[in-house]
């Protein structure tokens, strides 16, 4: 489907790279990687669920291009984003003779991309990386922009780095193998882009919700491409979150990460927690007079159409606030929130009344 390929360029001061979006294109990865300067050895990092579904296709493509392959397989799930698993991968890579000329190819969802990216960033002080995201959430969010990392028991993504890939390939055909719940979770991040950056895109999602849910290939290519464009624009202006612009991508995530932490990372998928977190943040904005209740309701209806959770679980508000204080946006012990002031625009807000936050945690 060469005519249906879409490309998004991520322009960065020290390294630019391309995101390729298409359908049934995983078998073309070897030809792409072979054109990257000097790649002779690739370490595919994947999980047990993705190995037979997609990683074997990537392996065959790379081998056909004359690249030596080693594959390292981790357990699926958020628990693999840990110090122990990262340490095991470092040791495995040492055992197979990986060096600074080797390349990591991350094949899987957000967990694999974050974990493999962190291993690539830290092994031998940094080796090359290609991202092959196979879930919607990873295609539209976690594989783009260079954020990689692992979790601590009390804080998600607290250990990590900025490590840009040399190429990203998004094959929308991989989304057809996702369980409905995984696909739904990815749609939370898609909705987020409309809320924070593009009102017209949000309206497009509302109009095409049924086609998106049915996983129409052409519609999915457009959705993935637009999300990547929006994120690339932000990352290109604030690669390492120094100017404050990139923080807008964390809409809903202060609540989200607290929910995930307090539920042991095993009750909600990340996108499900994002869905709840966005609505909490929107209600907080409404309670501060920044938006009206209609904007929150518009988000709630679209998220519900995508079968995402829209109600706060029964968690202690005081424990929520305590967990939020581990958020990376905290400065000098003060919570800061990304909040909308209209559809398509958000800001980082300081000095929020904690009583309003407590109310939004119920």
C-alpha positions as CSV (number, residue, x, y, z in Angstrom):
1,X,0.0,0.0,0.0
2,X,2.8,2.4,-0.9
3,X,0.3,5.0,-2.2
4,X,-1.3,5.1,1.3
5,X,1.9,5.7,3.2
6,X,2.0,8.9,5.3
7,X,5.1,10.5,6.7
8,X,5.7,12.8,9.6
9,X,9.1,14.4,10.2
10,X,10.2,15.2,13.7
11,X,12.6,18.1,13.5
12,X,15.0,18.4,16.4
13,X,18.2,20.5,16.8
14,X,20.5,17.5,17.0
15,X,18.6,14.8,15.3
16,X,15.6,14.7,12.9
17,X,13.8,11.5,12.1
18,X,10.8,10.2,10.2
19,X,7.6,8.5,11.4
20,X,6.2,6.2,8.7
21,X,2.5,5.4,8.9
22,X,0.9,2.7,6.7
23,X,-1.0,-0.6,6.6
24,X,0.7,-4.0,6.3
25,X,4.2,-2.5,6.2
26,X,6.1,-4.3,8.9
27,X,7.8,-6.5,6.4
28,X,9.4,-3.4,4.9
29,X,11.4,-2.5,8.0
30,X,14.5,-4.4,7.0
31,X,14.9,-2.3,3.9
32,X,14.5,0.9,5.9
33,X,17.0,-0.1,8.7
34,X,19.5,-1.4,6.1
35,X,19.7,2.2,4.7
36,X,20.6,3.6,8.2
37,X,24.4,4.0,8.4
38,X,26.3,1.0,9.5
39,X,23.6,-1.2,11.1
40,X,24.8,-4.8,11.2
41,X,23.3,-6.1,14.5
42,X,19.9,-5.5,15.9
43,X,18.5,-6.5,19.3
44,X,14.7,-6.9,19.1
45,X,13.1,-6.3,22.4
46,X,9.4,-7.4,22.6
47,X,7.0,-9.2,24.9
48,X,5.5,-12.6,24.8
49,X,2.2,-11.4,23.5
50,X,3.7,-9.5,20.5
51,X,6.5,-12.0,19.7
52,X,4.5,-14.3,17.4
53,X,2.1,-11.6,16.3
54,X,4.5,-9.1,15.0
55,X,8.1,-9.4,16.2
56,X,8.7,-12.5,14.1
57,X,7.7,-10.5,11.0
58,X,10.2,-7.8,12.0
59,X,12.9,-10.5,12.6
60,X,12.4,-12.0,9.1
61,X,12.5,-8.6,7.4
62,X,15.7,-7.6,9.2
63,X,17.4,-10.9,8.5
64,X,16.4,-10.7,4.8
65,X,18.2,-7.3,4.7
66,X,21.4,-9.0,6.0
67,X,21.2,-7.8,9.6
68,X,22.2,-10.1,12.5
69,X,19.3,-10.5,15.0
70,X,19.0,-11.3,18.6
71,X,15.6,-11.2,20.3
72,X,14.9,-10.6,24.0
73,X,11.4,-11.2,25.2
74,X,9.9,-9.8,28.4
75,X,6.6,-10.5,30.2
76,X,3.8,-8.3,29.0
77,X,2.4,-5.6,31.3
78,X,3.4,-2.6,33.3
79,X,5.4,-4.6,35.8
80,X,8.1,-5.1,33.2
81,X,8.9,-1.4,33.3
82,X,11.1,-2.0,36.3
83,X,14.7,-1.8,37.5
84,X,14.9,-5.6,37.7
85,X,13.8,-6.2,34.1
86,X,16.0,-3.4,32.8
87,X,19.0,-5.0,34.6
88,X,18.2,-8.4,33.1
89,X,18.1,-6.9,29.6
90,X,21.5,-5.1,30.2
91,X,23.0,-8.4,31.2
92,X,21.4,-10.3,28.3
93,X,22.8,-7.7,25.9
94,X,26.2,-8.0,27.4
95,X,26.1,-11.8,27.0
96,X,25.1,-11.6,23.3
97,X,27.9,-9.2,22.6
98,X,25.9,-6.0,22.0
99,X,28.2,-3.0,21.6
100,X,27.9,0.6,20.6
101,X,27.4,-0.3,17.0
102,X,24.3,-2.4,17.8
103,X,20.7,-1.1,17.5
104,X,17.7,-1.8,19.7
105,X,14.4,-2.4,17.8
106,X,11.5,-2.0,20.2
107,X,8.5,-4.0,18.9
108,X,5.4,-3.7,21.1
109,X,3.2,-1.3,23.0
110,X,4.1,1.5,25.3
111,X,5.6,-0.7,28.0
112,X,8.1,-2.3,25.6
113,X,8.8,1.0,23.9
114,X,9.6,2.8,27.1
115,X,11.6,-0.1,28.6
116,X,13.5,-0.9,25.4
117,X,14.2,2.8,24.8
118,X,15.5,3.2,28.3
119,X,17.8,0.2,27.9
120,X,19.0,1.6,24.6
121,X,19.7,5.1,26.2
122,X,21.7,3.6,29.1
123,X,23.5,0.6,27.6
124,X,27.1,1.5,26.7
125,X,26.1,5.1,27.4
126,X,23.6,5.0,24.6
127,X,23.0,2.9,21.4
128,X,20.7,3.4,18.4
129,X,17.0,2.9,18.6
130,X,14.1,2.1,16.2
131,X,10.6,2.2,17.5
132,X,8.0,-0.2,16.1
133,X,4.8,0.5,18.1
134,X,2.1,-2.1,17.8
135,X,-0.7,-0.5,19.9
136,X,-2.6,2.6,19.2
137,X,-1.4,4.3,22.4
138,X,2.2,3.7,21.5
139,X,1.7,4.8,17.9
140,X,0.1,8.1,18.7
141,X,2.0,8.9,21.9
142,X,4.7,7.0,23.7
143,X,6.9,6.0,20.6
144,X,7.1,9.7,19.5
145,X,9.3,12.3,21.2
146,X,12.0,10.3,22.9
147,X,10.7,9.9,26.4
148,X,11.9,6.5,27.7
149,X,11.9,5.2,31.2
150,X,10.9,2.7,33.9
151,X,8.7,2.9,37.0
152,X,9.5,3.1,40.7
153,X,7.0,1.4,43.0
154,X,5.7,4.7,44.2
155,X,6.0,6.8,41.0
156,X,5.5,6.0,37.3
157,X,8.2,7.0,34.8
158,X,10.3,8.5,37.5
159,X,13.6,7.0,36.2
160,X,14.3,7.7,32.5
161,X,15.9,9.7,29.8
162,X,15.2,11.6,26.6
163,X,16.5,9.3,23.8
164,X,15.2,9.8,20.3
165,X,14.7,7.0,17.9
166,X,16.3,7.0,14.4
167,X,13.0,5.9,12.8
168,X,9.5,5.0,13.8
169,X,7.2,2.8,11.8
170,X,3.5,2.6,12.6
171,X,1.6,-0.2,10.9
172,X,-2.1,0.2,11.5
173,X,-2.7,-3.4,10.6
174,X,-1.2,-4.3,14.0
175,X,-4.2,-2.5,15.6
176,X,-6.6,-5.1,14.2
177,X,-5.0,-7.8,16.5
178,X,-5.6,-5.6,19.6
179,X,-8.3,-6.6,22.1
180,X,-11.0,-4.0,22.2
181,X,-9.9,-2.9,25.7
182,X,-6.3,-2.2,24.5
183,X,-7.6,-0.3,21.4
184,X,-10.0,1.7,23.6
185,X,-7.2,2.6,25.9
186,X,-5.2,4.1,23.0
187,X,-8.1,6.2,22.0
188,X,-7.9,8.2,25.3
189,X,-4.6,9.6,24.1
190,X,-6.1,10.4,20.7
191,X,-8.9,12.3,22.3
192,X,-6.3,14.1,24.4
193,X,-4.7,15.6,21.4
194,X,-7.9,17.2,20.3
195,X,-8.6,18.7,23.7
196,X,-5.1,20.2,24.1
197,X,-4.1,21.2,20.6
198,X,-6.7,21.0,17.9
199,X,-10.4,21.7,18.3
200,X,-11.1,20.7,14.6
201,X,-9.5,17.3,15.2
202,X,-11.7,16.8,18.3
203,X,-14.7,17.4,16.1
204,X,-13.3,15.0,13.5
205,X,-13.1,12.3,16.1
206,X,-16.7,12.9,17.1
207,X,-17.8,12.7,13.5
208,X,-15.8,9.6,12.7
209,X,-16.2,7.7,16.0
210,X,-17.9,4.7,14.5
211,X,-15.4,4.3,11.7
212,X,-12.6,4.7,14.2
213,X,-14.1,2.0,16.4
214,X,-14.5,-0.3,13.5
215,X,-10.8,0.1,12.8
216,X,-11.2,1.4,9.2
217,X,-7.6,1.5,7.8
218,X,-7.8,4.8,6.0
219,X,-9.4,6.6,9.0
220,X,-6.8,5.1,11.4
221,X,-3.9,6.2,9.2
222,X,-5.3,9.7,9.3
223,X,-5.8,9.6,13.0
224,X,-2.4,8.3,13.8
225,X,-0.8,10.7,11.4
226,X,-2.5,13.8,12.9
227,X,-1.6,12.8,16.4
228,X,2.0,12.3,15.4
229,X,2.0,15.7,13.6
230,X,0.7,17.4,16.7
231,X,3.2,15.7,19.0
232,X,6.0,16.4,16.6
233,X,5.2,20.1,16.6
234,X,5.4,20.2,20.4
235,X,8.5,18.1,20.7
236,X,10.3,20.1,18.0
237,X,9.8,23.2,20.1
238,X,10.5,21.7,23.5
239,X,12.4,18.4,23.2
240,X,13.4,18.1,26.9
241,X,10.5,20.0,28.6
242,X,12.7,23.0,29.4
243,X,10.4,25.8,28.0
244,X,7.2,24.4,29.5
245,X,5.5,23.9,26.1
246,X,5.8,20.1,26.1
247,X,4.0,19.9,29.5
248,X,0.7,20.3,27.7
249,X,1.0,16.7,26.6
250,X,0.5,15.7,30.2
251,X,-3.2,16.8,30.3
252,X,-5.0,14.5,32.8
253,X,-1.8,12.7,33.7
254,X,-1.4,14.2,37.2
255,X,-4.6,12.5,38.2
256,X,-3.9,9.5,35.9
257,X,-0.5,8.6,37.4
258,X,-1.9,8.9,41.0
259,X,-4.8,6.6,40.1
260,X,-2.3,4.1,38.5
261,X,0.0,4.2,41.5
262,X,-2.8,3.8,44.1
263,X,-4.3,0.9,42.2
264,X,-1.0,-1.0,41.9
265,X,-0.6,-0.4,38.1
266,X,-2.8,-3.4,37.5
267,X,-6.4,-2.3,37.7
268,X,-6.4,0.2,34.8
269,X,-4.6,0.3,31.5
270,X,-2.7,3.6,31.1
271,X,-5.2,5.0,28.6
272,X,-8.1,4.1,30.9
273,X,-6.5,6.1,33.7
274,X,-5.8,8.9,31.3
275,X,-9.5,9.0,30.4
276,X,-10.5,9.4,34.1
277,X,-7.7,11.8,34.7
278,X,-8.7,14.1,31.8
279,X,-12.2,14.3,33.1
280,X,-10.9,15.1,36.6
281,X,-8.7,17.9,35.2
282,X,-11.6,19.2,33.1
283,X,-13.9,19.3,36.2
284,X,-11.1,21.1,38.1
285,X,-10.9,23.7,35.3
286,X,-14.6,24.1,35.4
287,X,-14.6,24.6,39.2
288,X,-12.1,27.4,38.7
289,X,-14.2,29.1,36.1
290,X,-11.8,28.4,33.2
291,X,-14.3,26.4,31.1
292,X,-18.0,25.6,31.3
293,X,-19.5,22.2,32.2
294,X,-20.4,21.6,28.6
295,X,-16.8,21.2,27.6
296,X,-16.3,18.5,30.2
297,X,-19.5,16.8,29.1
298,X,-18.4,16.8,25.5
299,X,-15.2,15.0,26.5
300,X,-17.1,12.5,28.6
301,X,-19.5,11.6,25.8
302,X,-16.7,11.0,23.3
303,X,-14.6,8.9,25.8
304,X,-17.7,6.9,26.7
305,X,-18.4,6.2,22.9
306,X,-14.9,4.6,22.9
307,X,-15.9,2.5,25.9
308,X,-13.4,4.2,28.2
309,X,-14.1,4.6,32.0
310,X,-15.5,8.0,32.9
311,X,-16.0,7.7,36.6
312,X,-13.4,8.2,39.4
313,X,-12.7,4.9,41.3
314,X,-13.3,5.0,45.1
315,X,-9.9,6.2,46.2
316,X,-9.0,8.3,49.3
317,X,-8.6,12.0,48.1
318,X,-5.8,12.5,50.6
319,X,-3.9,9.6,49.2
320,X,-4.5,10.9,45.7
321,X,-3.0,14.2,46.6
322,X,-0.1,12.5,48.3
323,X,0.6,10.5,45.2
324,X,0.3,13.6,43.0
325,X,3.1,15.2,45.0
326,X,5.4,12.7,43.3
327,X,4.4,14.0,39.9
328,X,7.2,15.4,37.7
329,X,5.4,18.7,37.4
330,X,5.6,19.4,41.1
331,X,7.9,22.3,41.9
332,X,8.9,23.4,45.5
333,X,6.3,21.0,46.9
334,X,3.5,22.7,45.0
335,X,1.1,20.8,42.6
336,X,0.7,22.2,39.1
337,X,-2.0,21.1,36.6
338,X,-2.4,21.2,32.9
339,X,-5.9,22.7,32.5
340,X,-8.0,23.8,29.5
341,X,-9.4,27.3,29.0
342,X,-11.2,26.3,25.8
343,X,-11.3,23.3,23.5
344,X,-8.0,22.9,21.7
345,X,-5.9,24.9,24.3
346,X,-4.5,24.1,27.7
347,X,-2.1,25.8,30.1
348,X,0.0,24.9,33.1
349,X,-1.7,26.3,36.2
350,X,-0.1,26.9,39.6
351,X,-1.6,27.8,42.9
352,X,-4.6,25.5,42.6
353,X,-6.8,25.3,45.7
354,X,-6.3,21.8,47.2
355,X,-9.9,21.6,48.3
356,X,-11.0,21.9,44.7
357,X,-8.6,19.1,43.8
358,X,-10.0,16.9,46.6
359,X,-13.5,17.4,45.3
360,X,-12.4,16.3,41.8
361,X,-10.9,13.1,43.3
362,X,-14.3,11.9,44.5
